[in-house]
Amino acid sequence: MNLPLNPRANLQGAIDLGALAAAREAQQRAALAPKTKNSYVIDVDMSNFEADVIQQSMTVPVVVDLWAQWCEPCKQLSPILEKLAADYAGRFVLAKIDIDANPELSQAFQVQSIPMVLAFVGGQPLGLFQGALPEVQIRPVIDQVLAAAAQAGVSGIAVASESTESDKDPASESLSETHDEAPSDPRFDAAETAIEAGDWDSAIAAYKVILKDAPKDPVARIGMLNVELMKRTDDMDFESVLASTDDSCESQLKRADALFLMNDYDESFACIIEIVRANIGDQRSLAQERLLALFDIAGTSHPSVTKARLALSNALF
């Protein structure tokens, strides 16, 4: 089994954040379902991969978490993904694959480092990200998967399986308890409500209120940057943007946003760095500001960010 995991190839023309409206409707249906202690998390191996990942993704998006017992970043990421699976209440299923116990699947996915996260929509794999990202960076990725799924007509709601204490993954048990017990921060309620409604301006305004009192709040800052990105790309025709030969600053910034949302960080950053290199004044300042924002969303420790920072320095000096 050889699965293509190039996110640019799989997501080009597929992620249209305008489709979030349909995905939001599915979320509302899920919100009306009775709340239980059931789990939307499943363990997957070769015996159930075809049924629980490939076939299930025909009706419900499946997010795949590739992990191992010895992997410390996996222990940070797994409980976040499990919490999101519960929060989204069946709009996607989280499938966990232990790569040590399933070397055939690890080889099929061409795993080079873990944690590694991808999704299946309509039986097709979509590369998402590698490494342990914080929840504030993962939520927009999940929203993008759900938007692509809604556009493809995959917007079913999964039926949760019964969860018991013995079902808990030892890689994430203690951290899961931390997530379960942590109370929500009411300061973010307005922003979250606006995001669920697709009201990007109100969400940005809500984050600005938080940042006025706490200018360095990382959750609010990254949250606002993510919402600004979603606002810029809300009605974007990704295929047209990527096919365009217009080399203007505005067009290249749009192209950079599209590439970024498809996780092609290297090409996205390269587009903006070229603007910095070729321009002076306001256009250079705008491009530099946009690039730094994308750096923050991607995460300062991401290898593409490290490489792009050096390229930016060379372009500036």
C-alpha positions in Angstrom: 0.0 0.0 0.0 1.6 3.3 -1.1 -0.3 6.4 0.0 0.5 9.8 -1.5 1.0 12.2 1.4 2.0 15.4 -0.4 -0.3 18.0 1.1 0.0 20.3 -1.9 -1.1 17.5 -4.3 -3.9 16.3 -2.1 -5.3 19.7 -1.0 -4.9 21.8 -4.0 -8.3 23.2 -4.9 -9.9 21.2 -2.1 -9.7 23.5 0.9 -12.1 26.3 0.4 -12.9 28.0 3.7 -16.2 29.2 2.2 -17.3 25.6 2.8 -17.0 26.2 6.5 -20.7 27.1 6.5 -21.7 23.6 5.6 -19.2 22.2 8.2 -20.8 24.6 10.8 -24.2 23.0 10.1 -22.8 19.6 10.8 -21.3 21.0 14.1 -24.8 22.3 15.1 -26.3 18.9 14.4 -23.6 17.3 16.6 -24.3 19.9 19.3 -27.9 18.7 19.5 -26.9 15.1 20.0 -27.0 13.8 23.6 -23.8 14.3 25.4 -22.2 11.1 26.9 -18.9 9.9 28.1 -18.4 8.0 24.8 -15.2 8.2 22.8 -14.6 9.3 19.2 -11.0 7.8 19.5 -10.2 4.4 18.1 -7.0 2.2 18.0 -6.2 1.1 14.5 -4.0 -1.7 13.1 -3.8 -3.7 9.9 -6.9 -5.7 10.8 -9.3 -2.7 11.0 -7.5 -0.1 8.9 -9.6 -0.6 5.8 -12.9 -0.5 7.6 -12.2 2.1 10.3 -10.1 4.5 8.3 -10.6 4.1 4.5 -14.3 3.1 4.5 -15.3 5.2 7.4 -13.8 8.3 5.8 -16.4 8.0 3.0 -18.9 9.4 5.4 -16.9 11.0 8.3 -13.5 12.5 8.2 -10.8 10.5 10.0 -7.8 12.1 11.5 -4.9 9.7 12.0 -2.3 10.1 14.8 0.9 8.1 14.2 2.7 7.7 17.6 4.9 5.4 19.7 5.3 4.7 23.4 8.9 6.1 23.5 8.0 9.4 21.7 7.8 12.3 24.2 6.2 14.8 21.8 3.5 12.2 21.1 2.7 12.3 24.8 2.1 16.0 24.5 0.1 15.8 21.2 -2.2 12.8 21.8 -4.3 14.3 24.6 -4.8 17.5 22.6 -6.1 15.5 19.6 -8.3 13.4 21.9 -9.7 16.5 23.5 -10.5 18.0 20.1 -12.2 14.7 19.0 -14.5 15.1 22.1 -15.0 18.8 21.5 -16.1 18.2 17.8 -18.5 15.5 19.0 -18.3 13.2 16.0 -17.6 15.6 13.2 -14.3 13.6 12.9 -12.9 10.3 14.2 -9.4 10.2 15.7 -7.6 7.0 14.7 -4.4 6.2 16.6 -1.7 4.0 15.1 1.2 2.8 17.2 4.0 2.6 14.5 6.1 0.1 16.5 3.2 -2.3 16.6 2.2 -1.7 13.0 5.4 -1.4 10.9 3.5 -2.1 7.7 1.3 1.0 8.2 4.3 3.0 9.2 6.0 2.0 5.9 2.9 2.7 3.9 2.7 6.3 5.4 6.4 6.8 4.7 6.9 7.9 8.3 10.2 9.7 8.9 9.4 11.3 12.2 6.6 11.3 14.8 4.2 12.5 15.9 2.8 12.6 12.4 -0.9 13.6 11.7 -2.8 13.2 8.5 -6.5 12.9 7.6 -8.6 10.7 5.3 -11.5 12.2 3.5 -13.5 10.1 0.9 -10.8 7.5 1.1 -8.0 9.9 0.2 -5.1 10.8 2.5 -4.4 14.5 3.3 -1.0 15.4 4.9 -1.6 17.7 7.9 1.5 18.2 10.1 4.3 16.7 12.1 5.4 17.5 15.6 3.6 18.5 18.8 1.6 21.6 18.0 -0.5 23.5 20.6 -4.2 23.2 20.5 -4.6 26.8 19.2 -2.7 25.9 16.0 -4.4 22.5 15.5 -8.0 23.7 15.7 -7.7 25.7 12.4 -6.2 22.6 10.7 -9.2 20.5 11.8 -11.6 23.2 10.6 -9.8 23.2 7.2 -10.2 19.4 7.0 -13.9 19.7 7.8 -14.3 22.4 5.2 -12.7 20.2 2.6 -14.8 17.3 3.7 -18.0 19.3 3.5 -17.1 20.4 0.0 -16.6 16.8 -0.9 -20.0 15.8 0.6 -18.4 14.1 3.6 -20.2 15.6 6.6 -21.6 12.7 8.5 -21.5 12.5 12.3 -19.8 9.5 13.9 -21.4 7.4 16.6 -19.2 7.3 19.6 -17.9 4.1 21.0 -18.1 3.3 24.7 -15.0 4.4 26.6 -13.7 2.9 29.8 -10.7 3.5 32.0 -9.0 0.5 30.5 -9.3 2.1 27.0 -7.0 5.0 27.9 -3.8 5.3 25.9 -0.8 5.1 28.3 1.0 7.7 26.1 -1.6 10.3 27.0 -3.5 9.2 30.1 -2.0 11.7 32.6 -2.1 14.6 30.2 -5.7 13.8 29.3 -6.7 14.1 32.9 -5.1 17.6 32.9 -7.1 18.6 29.8 -10.4 17.2 31.3 -10.0 19.0 34.5 -8.9 22.4 33.2 -11.7 24.9 33.2 -12.4 26.9 30.1 -11.3 30.5 30.1 -14.5 32.8 29.8 -12.4 35.5 28.2 -12.3 33.5 25.0 -16.0 32.7 24.9 -16.9 35.6 22.6 -14.1 34.8 20.2 -15.0 31.1 20.1 -18.7 31.9 19.5 -17.8 34.2 16.6 -15.5 31.7 15.1 -18.2 29.0 15.1 -20.5 31.5 13.3 -17.8 32.3 10.8 -17.9 36.0 12.0 -14.2 36.7 11.7 -14.4 40.4 12.4 -16.1 39.8 15.7 -13.6 37.1 16.6 -10.7 39.5 15.9 -12.4 42.2 18.0 -12.8 39.7 20.9 -9.1 38.7 20.7 -8.1 42.4 20.7 -10.1 43.0 23.9 -8.0 40.2 25.6 -4.8 41.5 24.1 -5.5 45.0 25.4 -5.4 43.7 28.9 -2.8 41.0 28.3 -0.6 42.0 25.3 1.6 38.9 25.5 -1.2 36.3 25.9 0.0 33.6 23.5 -3.4 31.9 23.0 -5.1 35.2 22.1 -2.3 36.3 19.9 -2.0 33.1 17.9 -5.8 32.8 17.8 -6.1 36.3 16.3 -3.5 35.5 13.7 -5.3 32.4 12.7 -8.6 34.2 12.4 -7.0 36.9 10.3 -5.7 34.1 8.0 -9.2 32.6 7.8 -10.7 35.9 7.0 -8.2 36.6 4.2 -8.9 33.2 2.6 -12.7 32.9 3.4 -13.8 33.1 -0.3 -10.5 32.2 -1.9 -10.5 30.1 -5.1 -7.3 28.1 -4.3 -7.0 26.6 -7.7 -7.2 30.0 -9.5 -4.8 31.6 -7.0 -2.2 28.9 -7.4 -2.6 28.9 -11.2 -2.2 32.7 -11.5 0.9 34.2 -13.1 0.3 37.6 -11.6 3.5 38.6 -9.8 2.1 41.6 -8.0 2.6 41.9 -4.2 -1.1 41.3 -3.5 -1.3 38.2 -5.7 1.9 36.7 -4.3 0.6 37.2 -0.7 -2.6 35.4 -1.6 -0.5 32.6 -3.1 1.5 32.4 0.1 -1.7 32.1 2.2 -3.0 29.3 -0.1 0.3 27.4 0.1 0.4 27.9 3.9 -3.0 26.4 4.3 -1.9 23.4 2.3 1.0 23.1 4.7 3.5 23.8 2.0 5.4 26.2 4.3 8.6 26.3 2.4 6.9 27.6 -0.8 4.7 29.9 1.2 7.5 31.5 3.0 9.6 31.7 -0.2 6.8 33.7 -2.0 6.8 36.3 0.8 10.6 36.5 1.1 10.8 37.2 -2.7 8.4 40.2 -2.1 10.7 41.4 0.6 13.8 41.0 -1.6 12.2 42.8 -4.6 10.5 45.7 -2.9 11.1 48.6 -0.6 8.8 50.8 1.5 5.2 49.8 2.4 5.1 46.6 0.3 8.3 45.3 2.0 6.9 46.1 5.4 3.6 44.4 4.7 5.3 41.3 3.4 7.6 41.1 6.4 4.7 41.6 8.8 2.7 38.8 7.1 5.7 36.5 7.1 6.3 36.9 10.8 2.6 36.2 11.5 2.8 33.0 9.5 6.0 32.1 11.4 4.0 32.4 14.7 1.1 30.3 13.4 3.4 27.6 12.1 5.4 27.6 15.4 8.8 29.1 15.9 10.5 25.7 16.2 9.2 24.4 12.9 12.1 23.5 10.6 10.6 25.5 7.7 10.5 28.6 10.0 14.1 28.2 11.0 15.2 28.0 7.4 13.0 30.9 6.3 14.3 33.2 9.0 17.8 32.8 7.6 16.5 33.5 4.1 14.6 36.6 5.4 17.8 37.9 7.0 19.6 37.5 3.7 16.9 39.3 1.9 16.8 42.2 4.3 20.6 42.7 4.5 
